Every structure is written in C-alpha cells, then in structure tokens.
Amino acid sequence: MRKILYATKVYSKGDNEVRALDGVSMEVEPGEFMAVVGPSGSGKTTLLNIIGCLDKPSSGRVVYEGADLGSATQQALSDYRKDRISFIFQSYNLIPVLTVAENVELPLVIEKRRDKAAMRAKALEMLAAVGLEGKANRFPRELSGGQEQRVAIARALVKDPSVVLADEPTANLDSHTAEEIVNLMKAINASRGTTFVFSTHDKLVMQHARRVVTIRDGRLVADERR
C-alpha cells in the first residue's frame, strides 16, 4: 500500500470552525511500522480515520496507487476498507457472545467469500500466529487483557489486509504485556510485510517504531525515520 495525503479536515462547532487537520502532507509506504504521536486533541485519530477511509478530508487529496479516494463514493470507500484496511482498538471491541474463533472469523463472514470450513481454518491459522492455539472455543470473558488484544490482532489480520491501523493498542495493558504485543506486531510486520500505523502516547511503541510522525494542533511538526 502506498498512500499520499494532502489533507485538511475542518469540523463546525457552533459558529466556530475546528481545524482537526491543517494541511497535513505525508506518504505511507508499504511495510511501514509507524507511530503517530502528539497531545490529546492534536489530530492523531482524525489522521488515522482519513488514512482508513472512515472519514474524508474537507479539502485536499488521499491518493492510493494513483486513485484519489478523497473523491470516491461511500460504496467505493466501504469496499476499499473491506478489502485492504483493518483496525485494532484499545478497547478490543470483541463480541462477548461469540467465541474467540467466531470473533476472528467475523471479517470473513462480512466478506461472504469463503465457506464455513475455509473461514474456520483461516481463523485457526491466525490464532496460532498470535500464540493462542487451544483458545478457539473460549469466550472473551475467559481471557486476559493481553489475550483479548491478541484475538483483536488475529481478527485484524484474518483477511490479509494491506494496512492495519491501531488506535492506542497498548493503552489498557501492563508494560510486560504491552511489550509482548508490540513485539508480536513487529514480527507480523517483518514476516508478512503488513503496514502498521499506530496512534499512541506509549513510549514503548515509539521506541519500537521505525518512523515517528508528530502531530500538534492539526499540523505535522516532525517526521523522524529510524
């Protein structure tokens, strides 16, 4: 995935306008392991939402392999997200009445492209990849926080996305578990070439990132590659 952004995002708040992003220009290359950092309210989540096509810029462009997604229809954006983008949230967003395997299978069920046996096989493959063999028939309430986050990672990866967007993925984890999760995502990045973009305040994530983009007051103020 190669994305190029030249984006401004303005929200109306009463009679005032809030510039959540103010002329941000950047590229996201295939295989990035990138952290987007900055104080609360700086525009990090807005930037991830535009990269992930959950939102459109008020002005500017979002270009993917030559196609301008900023002017795409909602159906085209939905198809793009379904085919290429996965999300990991700090609250995990697992469905409590579904088993671990059923949670991981959910993106494949939405795609409607595989039969039940193929979906279960793919889910088990992903659970093994994140170290959760034998947990397929458990429910989320029976897992630790770190295990729940591993399920969320498996669910994000099950459809083989080009890019994974992770919003504060270590926020609810202790430092030891957070390190395990970051190392797991680094290993997946290295072995599969999956692009990871994090919104984070966690210094651990920043230390492991190969690129750190700093956003302040909606503007890109630093872009450090390591």
C-alpha positions as CSV (number, residue, x, y, z in Angstrom):
1,M,0.0,0.0,0.0
2,R,1.3,3.5,-0.9
3,K,-0.9,6.3,0.3
4,I,-0.2,10.0,-0.2
5,L,-2.1,12.6,1.8
6,Y,-2.5,16.3,1.3
7,A,-5.3,16.8,3.8
8,T,-7.2,19.4,5.8
9,K,-10.2,18.5,8.0
10,V,-12.5,21.1,9.4
11,Y,-15.3,20.5,11.8
12,S,-18.0,23.0,12.7
13,K,-18.7,23.6,16.4
14,G,-21.5,26.1,16.8
15,D,-20.3,29.3,15.0
16,N,-16.7,28.2,15.1
17,E,-14.6,26.0,12.9
18,V,-12.1,23.5,14.4
19,R,-9.2,22.5,12.1
20,A,-8.6,19.0,13.2
21,L,-6.0,18.6,10.4
22,D,-4.4,21.7,8.9
23,G,-2.6,20.9,5.6
24,V,-1.0,17.6,6.6
25,S,1.1,16.2,3.7
26,M,2.7,12.8,4.1
27,E,3.2,9.4,2.4
28,V,2.7,6.0,3.9
29,E,4.9,3.4,2.2
30,P,4.3,-0.4,2.1
31,G,5.7,-2.2,5.1
32,E,5.8,0.9,7.4
33,F,5.9,0.4,11.2
34,M,4.9,3.9,12.1
35,A,3.7,5.7,15.2
36,V,1.6,8.9,15.0
37,V,2.1,10.8,18.3
38,G,1.0,14.1,19.8
39,P,-1.0,15.5,22.7
40,S,-4.7,14.7,23.1
41,G,-6.8,16.7,20.5
42,S,-3.8,17.1,18.2
43,G,-5.5,15.3,15.3
44,K,-4.0,11.8,15.6
45,T,-7.3,10.0,15.4
46,T,-8.6,12.2,12.6
47,L,-5.4,11.3,10.6
48,L,-6.0,7.6,11.2
49,N,-9.6,7.9,10.2
50,I,-8.7,9.6,6.9
51,I,-6.0,7.0,6.2
52,G,-8.5,4.3,6.9
53,C,-11.2,5.9,4.8
54,L,-13.6,6.2,7.7
55,D,-13.7,10.0,7.0
56,K,-12.9,12.3,4.1
57,P,-10.8,15.4,4.2
58,S,-12.6,18.7,3.9
59,S,-10.0,19.7,1.3
60,G,-7.0,18.0,-0.2
61,R,-6.5,14.5,-1.6
62,V,-6.0,11.0,-0.3
63,V,-4.2,9.1,-3.1
64,Y,-3.8,5.3,-3.2
65,E,-1.8,3.9,-6.1
66,G,-2.9,6.8,-8.3
67,A,-6.6,6.8,-7.3
68,D,-7.9,9.8,-5.4
69,L,-10.0,8.3,-2.5
70,G,-10.9,11.8,-1.3
71,S,-13.5,12.0,-4.2
72,A,-14.6,8.3,-4.1
73,T,-18.2,7.3,-3.4
74,Q,-19.1,5.9,0.0
75,Q,-19.6,2.4,-1.6
76,A,-16.1,2.6,-3.1
77,L,-14.6,3.6,0.3
78,S,-16.5,0.8,2.0
79,D,-15.1,-1.7,-0.5
80,Y,-11.6,-0.3,0.0
81,R,-11.9,-0.7,3.8
82,K,-13.2,-4.2,3.5
83,D,-10.5,-5.3,1.1
84,R,-7.4,-3.5,2.3
85,I,-7.8,-2.0,5.8
86,S,-8.1,-3.5,9.3
87,F,-8.4,-1.8,12.6
88,I,-7.3,-2.5,16.2
89,F,-8.8,-0.6,19.0
90,Q,-7.6,-0.1,22.6
91,S,-11.0,-1.5,23.9
92,Y,-10.5,-4.6,21.8
93,N,-14.2,-4.5,20.6
94,L,-14.7,-8.3,20.8
95,I,-18.2,-9.5,20.8
96,P,-18.8,-11.2,24.1
97,V,-21.4,-13.8,23.0
98,L,-19.1,-15.1,20.2
99,T,-16.2,-17.5,20.8
100,V,-12.7,-16.5,20.1
101,A,-12.7,-18.3,16.7
102,E,-16.1,-16.7,15.8
103,N,-14.7,-13.2,16.6
104,V,-11.7,-13.8,14.4
105,E,-13.9,-15.1,11.6
106,L,-16.2,-12.1,11.6
107,P,-14.4,-10.1,8.8
108,L,-14.6,-13.2,6.6
109,V,-18.3,-13.6,7.3
110,I,-18.8,-10.0,6.2
111,E,-16.9,-10.6,3.0
112,K,-19.0,-13.6,2.1
113,R,-16.2,-15.1,0.0
114,R,-15.4,-18.4,1.8
115,D,-17.3,-21.4,3.1
116,K,-17.5,-22.2,6.8
117,A,-14.7,-24.7,6.7
118,A,-12.4,-22.3,5.0
119,M,-13.2,-19.5,7.4
120,R,-12.6,-21.7,10.4
121,A,-9.3,-22.9,9.0
122,K,-8.1,-19.3,8.4
123,A,-9.2,-18.2,11.9
124,L,-7.3,-21.1,13.5
125,E,-4.2,-20.2,11.4
126,M,-4.4,-16.6,12.7
127,L,-4.9,-17.7,16.3
128,A,-1.8,-19.9,16.0
129,A,0.1,-17.0,14.5
130,V,-0.6,-14.9,17.7
131,G,0.1,-17.7,20.1
132,L,-3.5,-18.6,21.0
133,E,-3.7,-22.3,20.0
134,G,-6.3,-24.0,22.0
135,K,-8.3,-20.9,22.8
136,A,-10.6,-21.1,19.8
137,N,-13.7,-22.1,21.8
138,R,-13.2,-19.8,24.7
139,F,-15.2,-16.6,25.2
140,P,-13.6,-13.2,25.6
141,R,-14.6,-13.1,29.3
142,E,-12.3,-16.1,29.9
143,L,-9.2,-14.4,28.5
144,S,-6.7,-11.9,30.0
145,G,-6.4,-8.4,28.6
146,G,-3.3,-9.4,26.6
147,Q,-5.0,-12.5,25.2
148,E,-8.0,-10.3,24.1
149,Q,-5.7,-8.0,22.3
150,R,-4.1,-10.9,20.6
151,V,-7.6,-12.0,19.4
152,A,-8.1,-8.5,18.1
153,I,-4.8,-8.7,16.2
154,A,-5.8,-12.1,14.8
155,R,-9.2,-10.7,13.7
156,A,-7.4,-7.7,12.0
157,L,-5.1,-10.0,10.1
158,V,-7.5,-12.7,9.0
159,K,-8.4,-11.1,5.7
160,D,-4.8,-10.4,4.8
161,P,-5.0,-6.6,4.8
162,S,-2.5,-4.2,3.3
163,V,-2.5,-2.0,6.3
164,V,-3.5,-2.2,10.0
165,L,-4.5,0.9,11.8
166,A,-4.1,0.6,15.6
167,D,-5.6,3.3,17.9
168,E,-3.7,3.2,21.3
169,P,-3.4,-0.6,21.1
170,T,-1.3,-0.9,24.4
171,A,-3.3,1.6,26.4
172,N,-5.1,-1.0,28.6
173,L,-2.1,-3.3,29.0
174,D,0.6,-3.6,31.7
175,S,4.1,-2.9,30.5
176,H,5.1,-6.6,30.2
177,T,2.1,-7.5,28.1
178,A,2.4,-4.3,26.0
179,E,5.9,-5.3,25.1
180,E,4.8,-8.8,24.1
181,I,2.0,-7.3,21.9
182,V,4.4,-4.8,20.2
183,N,6.9,-7.5,19.5
184,L,4.2,-9.7,18.1
185,M,3.1,-6.9,15.7
186,K,6.7,-6.3,14.7
187,A,7.1,-10.0,13.9
188,I,4.0,-9.9,11.8
189,N,5.2,-6.7,10.0
190,A,8.5,-8.4,9.3
191,S,7.1,-11.8,8.1
192,R,4.1,-10.6,6.2
193,G,5.1,-7.1,5.1
194,T,1.8,-5.7,6.7
195,T,1.9,-2.0,7.2
196,F,1.2,-0.9,10.7
197,V,0.2,2.7,11.7
198,F,-0.3,3.4,15.4
199,S,-1.9,6.4,17.1
200,T,-0.2,6.3,20.5
201,H,1.0,8.0,23.7
202,D,3.0,5.0,24.7
203,K,6.8,5.5,24.7
204,L,7.3,1.8,24.2
205,V,5.5,1.9,20.9
206,M,7.5,5.0,19.9
207,Q,10.8,3.2,20.7
208,H,9.9,0.2,18.5
209,A,8.5,2.3,15.6
210,R,10.7,2.7,12.6
211,R,9.1,6.0,11.8
212,V,7.5,8.6,14.3
213,V,5.2,11.3,12.9
214,T,4.4,14.1,15.4
215,I,1.1,16.0,15.1
216,R,0.4,19.2,17.0
217,D,-2.7,21.4,16.6
218,G,-3.6,19.5,13.4
219,R,-0.2,20.1,11.8
220,L,2.6,17.7,11.0
221,V,5.6,19.1,13.0
222,A,8.1,16.3,12.8
223,D,8.7,13.1,10.7
224,E,11.5,11.0,12.0
225,R,12.7,7.8,10.2
226,R,15.0,5.4,12.0
